[in-house]
Amino acid sequence: MLNCTLVGAPVDCGSSQLGCVMGPDAFRTAGLKTTIEALGYAVHDIGNVTVEPAQALPHANDAIHDLSEIVGWATALEEAAYNAMQSSDLPIFLGGDHALSIGTVPGVARHAAEQGRAQFVLWLDAHPDIHSPMTTTSGNLHGTPVAYFTGQAGFENVYPPLQHRIDPANVCMMGIRSVDPSENEHLAQCGIDVYDMRAIDERGVADPLRRFLQKVKDANGVLHVSLDVDFLEPNIAPAVGTTVPGGATFREAHLIMEMLCDSALVTSLDLVELNPFLDERGRTATLMVDLCASLLGRKVLDRPTRSF
């Protein structure tokens, strides 16, 4: 029997919209554990990671807020992710805002490096999150994880030293539709595969994803999936503080999850930016749990009919 570890990461300081601190417990309330168990997994919920209070850290960019808290979360979650990879077939990190990936991705990458395998990342998000601390104008550090874990400049003596850089060629972004000018410059230079919503409109999700999964397979790599609520169309997933119209549809999202399941390449998962304060009777949390179920093997014919 495969085992799955749930790791709560109630990070709520990477954005300006409070509420993601409640995300991990909303996933639990929506039945994530029992849903995964019904698919044949042994599930161990280790509760929520915690961090110690930290002294304020100065930075030349006055817009940045909660830097010391982000560094604390990065350190704690890197260790938690590494430990979960050692003891679990599939850790799932329950967010919390997307700043949690500053810790989770380096943690899973450390484990991959010890196994002699290349770490790949599928970034499902409306935003590329490829700011550095110097380029962010909002000061919201949930916009920095991809730049950090791919080894971009600007993080020296700010975030924890990066031990295992993710090759930008091993990152695929899908659903992108809100990009700042400085992020555009980074994306043009760094070599990340980016499929924005226009590309998805023109080509669908299956072909780009199939080619990326083949790349992972050919490299004997392992795959971390980072799923942001704002990847989805806001009409079906309103519980996020960074809604951007024109996101992935219900069927596009489930198709991606089903293809990921078929690939058998996924070894870790982030579920991020769920803000229950903005939800409608738990519909976003329920959808995210259903998407996780599709990733873990639930088939179309197995899905229960909803009463709403």
Backbone torsions as a table, in degrees:
resi	resn	phi	psi	omega
1	MET	NA	128.7	176.4
2	LEU	-71.0	149.4	179.2
3	ASN	-119.5	147.3	-176.8
4	CYS	-128.8	133.3	178.3
5	THR	-109.6	128.9	174.9
6	LEU	-97.3	126.8	-178.3
7	VAL	-122.8	111.5	178.6
8	GLY	-75.8	132.5	-179.7
9	ALA	-132.1	78.4	-174.5
10	PRO	-77.5	57.6	179.2
11	VAL	-75.3	126.9	-176.3
12	ASP	-136.6	16.9	-175.4
13	CYS	-114.4	0.3	-179.3
14	GLY	-85.3	-10.2	-179.4
15	SER	-126.2	-178.8	179.0
16	SER	-102.4	-3.9	-178.0
17	GLN	-105.4	111.7	-179.1
18	LEU	-72.8	150.8	175.8
19	GLY	138.1	-25.2	-178.6
20	CYS	-66.4	-16.9	176.3
21	VAL	-58.2	-25.3	-179.7
22	MET	-87.9	-4.9	-174.8
23	GLY	-57.3	-51.5	-178.4
24	PRO	-55.3	-43.3	-179.7
25	ASP	-72.1	-27.3	175.0
26	ALA	-67.0	-39.9	175.2
27	PHE	-61.5	-40.5	178.6
28	ARG	-65.0	-44.0	-179.8
29	THR	-63.5	-32.7	179.2
30	ALA	-76.8	1.3	172.2
31	GLY	88.0	28.4	-177.4
32	LEU	-59.2	-45.8	-176.5
33	LYS	-62.4	-49.7	-178.4
34	THR	-67.3	-32.5	177.6
35	THR	-63.8	-44.4	-179.9
36	ILE	-69.5	-39.9	178.0
37	GLU	-60.2	-36.7	179.5
38	ALA	-65.0	-18.3	178.4
39	LEU	-91.3	5.3	174.1
40	GLY	98.3	9.6	178.8
41	TYR	-92.4	148.5	164.7
42	ALA	-88.3	124.0	-172.5
43	VAL	-115.2	128.5	177.1
44	HIS	-120.3	115.9	177.7
45	ASP	-96.2	112.5	-176.9
46	ILE	-88.6	5.2	-179.3
47	GLY	84.0	-162.2	-175.5
48	ASN	-99.2	136.4	171.4
49	VAL	-67.0	144.1	177.3
50	THR	-124.5	158.6	177.0
51	VAL	-129.4	154.0	178.3
52	GLU	-82.4	148.4	174.7
53	PRO	-57.2	141.9	-176.5
54	ALA	-126.0	154.7	175.3
55	GLN	-73.9	149.2	-179.8
56	ALA	-60.9	139.7	177.1
57	LEU	-108.4	128.8	178.8
58	PRO	-77.1	155.8	174.1
59	HIS	-151.6	150.0	-177.3
60	ALA	-66.9	-24.1	178.0
61	ASN	-88.2	106.9	-175.2
62	ASP	-68.5	-15.4	-179.3
63	ALA	-72.5	-24.1	-174.6
64	ILE	-66.6	136.3	175.3
65	HIS	-128.0	152.6	174.7
66	ASP	59.9	34.6	-178.7
67	LEU	-62.7	-44.3	-177.8
68	SER	-63.5	-37.4	178.4
69	GLU	-65.8	-40.5	178.9
70	ILE	-63.4	-43.4	178.4
71	VAL	-62.1	-39.8	177.1
72	GLY	-62.3	-44.0	177.7
73	TRP	-65.2	-40.3	-179.7
74	ALA	-59.3	-44.4	-179.0
75	THR	-66.5	-47.3	-177.5
76	ALA	-66.3	-40.7	-176.3
77	LEU	-77.2	-28.9	174.8
78	GLU	-61.2	-45.0	180.0
79	GLU	-68.2	-42.4	-179.9
80	ALA	-63.6	-40.1	179.6
81	ALA	-66.9	-42.9	178.6
82	TYR	-61.2	-45.6	-179.7
83	ASN	-64.9	-39.9	179.8
84	ALA	-65.6	-35.2	177.7
85	MET	-65.8	-32.6	-179.2
86	GLN	-72.3	-28.3	-172.4
87	SER	-111.2	2.3	-170.9
88	SER	-140.3	148.4	173.2
89	ASP	-75.5	-29.6	-178.7
90	LEU	-153.0	96.1	171.6
91	PRO	-74.8	141.3	174.7
92	ILE	-122.5	122.9	-177.1
93	PHE	-100.3	119.7	-172.6
94	LEU	-98.4	112.9	-179.6
95	GLY	-97.0	166.7	14.0
96	GLY	77.4	148.6	178.9
97	ASP	-79.9	173.7	-168.8
98	HIS	-72.1	-6.0	173.0
99	ALA	-61.4	-18.3	179.9
100	LEU	-61.5	-25.9	-179.6
101	SER	-70.1	-15.0	172.3
102	ILE	-60.4	-27.8	177.9
103	GLY	-102.5	-43.4	-173.0
104	THR	-66.2	-42.8	-177.2
105	VAL	-66.1	-47.5	174.4
106	PRO	-59.5	-32.2	179.3
107	GLY	-67.5	-45.3	178.8
108	VAL	-70.9	-31.5	178.3
109	ALA	-66.9	-34.2	176.5
110	ARG	-62.3	-43.1	179.1
111	HIS	-64.6	-43.3	179.4
112	ALA	-60.7	-41.5	-179.6
113	ALA	-62.4	-38.4	178.8
114	GLU	-67.8	-25.5	177.3
115	GLN	-88.1	-1.7	-178.7
116	GLY	70.5	29.7	-177.9
117	ARG	-122.3	150.5	179.8
118	ALA	-80.0	136.5	177.6
119	GLN	-92.3	128.2	175.3
120	PHE	-114.4	155.4	-179.5
121	VAL	-134.6	128.5	170.2
122	LEU	-103.9	116.4	-173.7
123	TRP	-105.6	105.4	-178.6
124	LEU	-103.1	103.7	-165.9
125	ASP	-164.1	152.5	171.1
126	ALA	-75.0	-20.6	-174.1
127	HIS	-120.5	145.6	178.3
128	PRO	-78.5	-17.1	177.5
129	ASP	50.5	49.2	-176.0
130	ILE	-120.4	29.2	170.8
131	HIS	-75.9	154.4	165.2
132	SER	-101.7	167.6	176.5
133	PRO	-57.3	-25.6	179.9
134	MET	-83.7	-24.2	-174.9
135	THR	-95.1	-16.4	-179.5
136	THR	-69.7	130.9	176.1
137	THR	-97.3	-23.8	177.9
138	SER	-79.6	-25.7	-175.0
139	GLY	79.0	4.0	-179.7
140	ASN	-85.2	110.7	-170.2
141	LEU	-79.5	-1.6	170.4
142	HIS	-69.8	-5.8	175.8
143	GLY	-92.7	13.3	-174.6
144	THR	-117.3	-9.3	-169.2
145	PRO	-60.4	-40.7	-176.4
146	VAL	-66.6	-40.9	177.4
147	ALA	-60.8	-39.8	-178.6
148	TYR	-67.5	-54.2	-171.6
149	PHE	-77.4	-8.8	170.9
150	THR	-95.2	5.3	172.5
151	GLY	78.1	28.7	176.8
152	GLN	-71.0	161.6	-178.7
153	ALA	-73.4	156.9	172.9
154	GLY	109.5	-1.9	-177.9
155	PHE	-106.9	-2.8	-178.2
156	GLU	-60.8	130.9	179.8
157	ASN	61.4	20.6	176.6
158	VAL	-119.2	-67.4	174.9
159	TYR	-88.8	167.7	177.1
160	PRO	-58.2	145.5	178.5
161	PRO	-54.7	133.4	-176.5
162	LEU	-83.7	119.8	-176.3
163	GLN	-86.1	-36.5	-175.0
164	HIS	-135.4	94.8	-178.8
165	ARG	-68.4	138.7	172.3
166	ILE	-85.6	123.4	176.0
167	ASP	-60.8	124.3	179.7
168	PRO	-53.8	-29.3	177.4
169	ALA	-66.8	-13.2	178.8
170	ASN	-97.3	11.1	-180.0
171	VAL	-113.9	133.3	174.1
172	CYS	-124.2	128.9	176.6
173	MET	-108.9	134.4	175.9
174	MET	-131.3	142.9	177.2
175	GLY	91.4	5.5	-175.7
176	ILE	-64.5	133.3	178.8
177	ARG	-156.0	9.7	175.9
178	SER	-143.1	102.5	-171.5
179	VAL	-131.5	127.8	176.3
180	ASP	-78.6	157.2	-178.6
181	PRO	-55.1	-43.7	-179.5
182	SER	-66.6	-32.2	176.1
183	GLU	-67.4	-38.8	176.1
184	ASN	-57.4	-42.5	179.1
185	GLU	-62.9	-44.5	178.5
186	HIS	-61.4	-45.4	-177.7
187	LEU	-63.4	-36.2	-179.6
188	ALA	-67.1	-24.6	-174.1
189	GLN	-101.1	-24.2	-164.5
190	CYS	-94.0	-17.2	175.2
191	GLY	92.3	13.6	175.3
192	ILE	-75.3	138.5	172.7
193	ASP	-75.6	121.4	-177.6
194	VAL	-123.0	124.0	174.8
195	TYR	-117.7	98.4	179.6
196	ASP	-77.8	179.4	-175.2
197	MET	-67.9	-26.2	174.7
198	ARG	-65.2	-43.9	178.6
199	ALA	-61.1	-38.7	178.6
200	ILE	-68.8	-39.2	175.9
201	ASP	-59.3	-40.5	-175.4
202	GLU	-79.8	-34.9	-170.3
203	ARG	-119.1	-9.9	-174.2
204	GLY	78.9	176.8	-178.0
205	VAL	-92.7	-23.6	-169.3
206	ALA	-67.6	-46.9	-174.7
207	ASP	-65.3	-50.3	178.2
208	PRO	-60.3	-41.0	-179.0
209	LEU	-67.5	-41.0	179.9
210	ARG	-60.3	-41.0	-179.7
211	ARG	-69.0	-37.9	177.3
212	PHE	-66.5	-43.1	179.5
213	LEU	-63.9	-33.4	177.2
214	GLN	-66.2	-37.4	177.1
215	LYS	-62.0	-43.5	178.3
216	VAL	-61.8	-45.6	-178.6
217	LYS	-63.2	-44.6	-178.4
218	ASP	-62.0	-29.8	-179.3
219	ALA	-89.5	1.7	-172.5
220	ASN	52.6	41.5	-175.4
221	GLY	-90.1	174.2	173.2
222	VAL	-118.0	152.0	-169.4
223	LEU	-123.7	124.9	171.2
224	HIS	-102.0	130.0	177.9
225	VAL	-108.9	129.6	178.5
226	SER	-118.4	106.9	-173.8
227	LEU	-106.5	113.1	178.2
228	ASP	-95.9	137.7	178.1
229	VAL	-54.4	-35.4	-175.9
230	ASP	-76.1	-1.2	166.7
231	PHE	-60.4	-29.8	-173.5
232	LEU	-88.3	156.6	173.5
233	GLU	-60.1	128.7	-177.1
234	PRO	-58.3	-25.3	179.8
235	ASN	-64.9	-26.0	179.3
236	ILE	-104.9	-13.5	-178.2
237	ALA	-142.5	77.4	-175.0
238	PRO	-79.5	-11.7	-168.9
239	ALA	-85.4	63.2	178.1
240	VAL	-150.7	142.6	-176.7
241	GLY	-82.3	-1.8	-176.8
242	THR	-127.2	48.5	-177.9
243	THR	-62.6	137.6	176.0
244	VAL	-133.4	119.9	-178.9
245	PRO	-59.6	154.0	173.9
246	GLY	88.0	28.8	-178.2
247	GLY	-83.6	-174.0	-179.0
248	ALA	-64.1	142.9	177.4
249	THR	-80.7	170.8	177.1
250	PHE	-54.9	-48.9	-176.1
251	ARG	-72.7	-37.6	176.2
252	GLU	-59.4	-44.3	-178.3
253	ALA	-65.0	-44.4	179.5
254	HIS	-66.9	-36.3	177.5
255	LEU	-61.6	-44.0	177.4
256	ILE	-57.7	-47.2	-179.6
257	MET	-63.1	-40.5	-179.9
258	GLU	-65.6	-39.8	178.0
259	MET	-67.2	-37.7	176.5
260	LEU	-63.3	-41.2	177.0
261	CYS	-60.8	-47.3	-178.8
262	ASP	-60.2	-31.5	-176.8
263	SER	-71.7	-26.4	-176.6
264	ALA	57.0	29.6	-177.8
265	LEU	-104.2	-16.5	-173.6
266	VAL	-76.0	128.0	-179.6
267	THR	-119.1	-7.1	178.2
268	SER	-163.9	157.8	-171.8
269	LEU	-148.1	134.1	166.9
270	ASP	-102.3	135.9	168.0
271	LEU	-118.2	110.5	-166.2
272	VAL	-131.3	162.1	173.3
273	GLU	69.1	18.6	172.9
274	LEU	-74.0	119.0	179.0
275	ASN	-115.7	94.9	-175.4
276	PRO	-59.8	-24.8	178.8
277	PHE	-60.7	-26.6	-177.6
278	LEU	-101.4	4.4	-174.8
279	ASP	-83.3	169.8	177.6
280	GLU	-120.4	98.6	179.0
281	ARG	53.8	33.3	174.5
282	GLY	76.5	15.1	-173.1
283	ARG	-67.7	-35.0	179.6
284	THR	-70.7	-43.9	177.5
285	ALA	-59.4	-41.7	179.5
286	THR	-64.4	-41.7	178.4
287	LEU	-63.7	-43.4	179.4
288	MET	-63.2	-38.8	175.8
289	VAL	-63.7	-41.6	178.5
290	ASP	-64.1	-39.0	177.3
291	LEU	-64.7	-41.0	176.2
292	CYS	-60.8	-39.6	178.6
293	ALA	-62.9	-40.3	177.3
294	SER	-63.1	-39.3	177.7
295	LEU	-63.1	-32.5	-175.0
296	LEU	-96.9	5.7	170.0
297	GLY	123.7	-2.8	177.7
298	ARG	-68.0	130.8	-179.2
299	LYS	-96.1	163.9	-178.6
300	VAL	-54.4	-44.7	-176.2
301	LEU	-71.7	-12.4	-179.9
302	ASP	-92.3	-7.1	-172.2
303	ARG	-75.4	133.1	176.4
304	PRO	-71.5	151.3	175.5
305	THR	-83.1	129.7	-179.6
306	ARG	-82.8	152.3	179.1
307	SER	-93.9	7.7	-179.7
308	PHE	-142.6	NA	NA
